[in-house]
Each structure stands twice: as C-alpha cells, then as structure tokens.
Amino acid sequence: MQLHDVWFVLIAVLWIGYFFLEGFDFGIGVLTKLLARNTAERRVLINTIGPVWDGNEVWLLTAGGATFAAFPDWYATLFSGFYLPLLAILVCLIVRGVAFEYRAKRTEERWQRNWEHAVFWTSLLPAFLWGVAFANIVHGVAIDEHKNYVGGVLDLLSPYALLGGLVTLALFTFHGAVFASLKTVGEIRDRARAAARWLGLATAVAAAGFLAWTQAHQGTGWSLAALLVAVLALAVALAANQLGREGWAFTFSGLTVVAAVAMLFLSLFPDVMPSTLNSSWSLTVENAASSPYTLKLMTVIAAVFTPLVLLYQGWTYWVFRKRIGVQHLPAVHTTDH
C-alpha cells in the first residue's frame, strides 16, 4: 500500500470519527424540538453534549486539513464545486456554537426560545446537507479534464443525493435519541427510548434504499461487507434499545454510522471524486495526491499527535459520563415556559 492509499484510509477514518461523534451531536439538536416538552428538558438535552460538542468538531477541521494537505486537487475541486452547500454547513456550525453559548446568557423566554430554534435548525440542516454532499462525492459529479466542477448547484440535488441527505438526517437523529437515553434519567429517558424505536425504523427504510442503490451503482465486495455490517448493527441497536440496554444500543447505533460511512469510502476507492462526464477525468488517489515528501511528513506528524488527541477526547467523555436530568439543573433553568 502506497502513502496516498494510506492517507485515503486515514481521511476516511477522520470522516467516520466525525460522523460518529457529530452524528449524535446533531441528533440531540434536532431532538430539542421533537423530544423535549419544555425549556428544562431542552436544557437537559443540550447539557448532554455541552462538554463535548466543540471537541467533536475538531474531527471535521482535521479531516478538512488532511484533505487539503494530502489531496490538494480533491480539496480544490470539492470546495469550489460544492461551495454553496459547504458554506451553508459552515454558517450553521458557527451559529450553532453561538447558540449553545448564548442561550443561557439571559433568562427571558423569548431570548432562550430564539436560540433554541437556532440549535434545532443548525443541527437539522448540516445533518441533511452532509448526506447530500457525500452522496454526490460517491456517485460522481461533472468534472472536466482540468479537474474543475462544471455543473450547477441544482445538479447536486439529484434524487440519489436527496435520499442520501434523508438517510444521514434520520441516522443521526436515531443516534442522538439513543445517546439521549444513555445520558438522561426520568421521563425524558423513556421518551428518548420510544423515539429511538420509530427513528430506527425510519432509518432502516431510507438507508436500505440508499445503500442498495450505492452498491448496485459502484459497489465492491468490501462495500457489500460494510453494508451487511451496517444492517446487522442497526438491527442489534434496535433490539438493545427495546430491551433497555442503552449502552449496547449506543455502541451498535455508532457501529451503524461507522459501517455506513465506511461503505461509501469503500465504494469510492480508488477514486476520490468520480467524473460523470468522462471516467478518465475522475480524481483518484494518485492524480489528486500531494508529493511523496509531503505525505511522509504528514504521516510522521499524524503518528505523534493523533494518539494524544484520542487520549484527551476519551478522557473528556469519561469525566462527563454520568447521566443528568431536570433535577440536576440550577433553579433558573427549571421553569416550564
């Protein structure tokens, strides 16, 4: 395996880690409207991700930076061609971070409710748009012989891409519901388990069509294996949730995310962005990669710092592992509006 292949795998791992962590993060944001019944319960849900949401986004920054350094042509074509949807995601992430920090700065009902609306929409839109973006990356877009995207924004909204967006939205919300049942106590925990049941079924229906479409279009034996793991993991997650085994349910909902995203990358390789105009114009791990020296230097840096980042983030989750409920909130946050 050459270094450009190694870095394709590493970038895939970074995106998998991002969607595993930010997946339940987005799901919690969506559930602040679907699950919580009052301000106190919305605060409980937000608090379940309060210590970790910004750390989860580090995976996105690292994935983007690694793509820029290891595959500059991929980065250039992707971020120029998908400029508007990626800009929309960036704006949502900025507003979302501000909403988390500013919501509790004042006690007025209108102030808090407006920021809660912001949390909901800036969680829902990226969860959908990431699916649209990756569906287009895997299925292929209009790339010319100069490695430029020559399509329009509407070309990114094909039925396959829209289905991909619905899959990630449903999957992340299901992942978030399972996480909420793992991290909360009382009535909100019971409602999270109930929501996970129907969200899991909705995810199964949407994902079955999308993953089967992907496999039929450009699947390999390895991507088929990942598809089967995703299906089995989702089934086990639903069963564990039904039995009240929240830890196992979260483990397997996470494995569903991991396997589904891995399938997309396995279907994509050795391309990084296929061209629908001419297959010889596709960006691949070879023609889009940086120089061997750059890849060697990146490998050394990654070998040193990646374990440190993983240890620190793992320690953060361990410190904030306890369940929370309305009774754990300060009095100012327990008022029902």
Sequence and secondary structure as in RCSB ss.txt:
>XXXX:A:sequence
MQLHDVWFVLIAVLWIGYFFLEGFDFGIGVLTKLLARNTAERRVLINTIGPVWDGNEVWLLTAGGATFAAFPDWY
ATLFSGFYLPLLAILVCLIVRGVAFEYRAKRTEERWQRNWEHAVFWTSLLPAFLWGVAFANIVHGVAIDEHKNYV
GGVLDLLSPYALLGGLVTLALFTFHGAVFASLKTVGEIRDRARAAARWLGLATAVAAAGFLAWTQAHQGTGWSLA
ALLVAVLALAVALAANQLGREGWAFTFSGLTVVAAVAMLFLSLFPDVMPSTLNSSWSLTVENAASSPYTLKLMTV
IAAVFTPLVLLYQGWTYWVFRKRIGVQHLPAVHTTDH
>XXXX:A:secstr
  HHHHHHHHHHHHHHHHHHHHHHHHHHHHHHHHT  SHHHHHHHHHHHTTTHHHHHHHHHHHHHHHHHH HHHH
HHHHHHTHHHHHHHHHHHHHHHHHHHHGGG   HHHHHHHHHHHHHHHHHHHHHHHHHHHHHHH B B TTS B 
  SGGG  HHHHHHHHHHHHHHHHHHHHHHHHHB THHHHHHHHHHHHHHHHHHHHHHHHHHHHHHHH  HHHHH
HHHHHHHHHHHHHHHHHTT HHHHHHHHHHHHHHHHHHHHHHHTTEEE BSS GGG EETTTT   HHHHHHHHH
HHHHHHHHHHHHHHHHHHHT S B GGGS GGG    
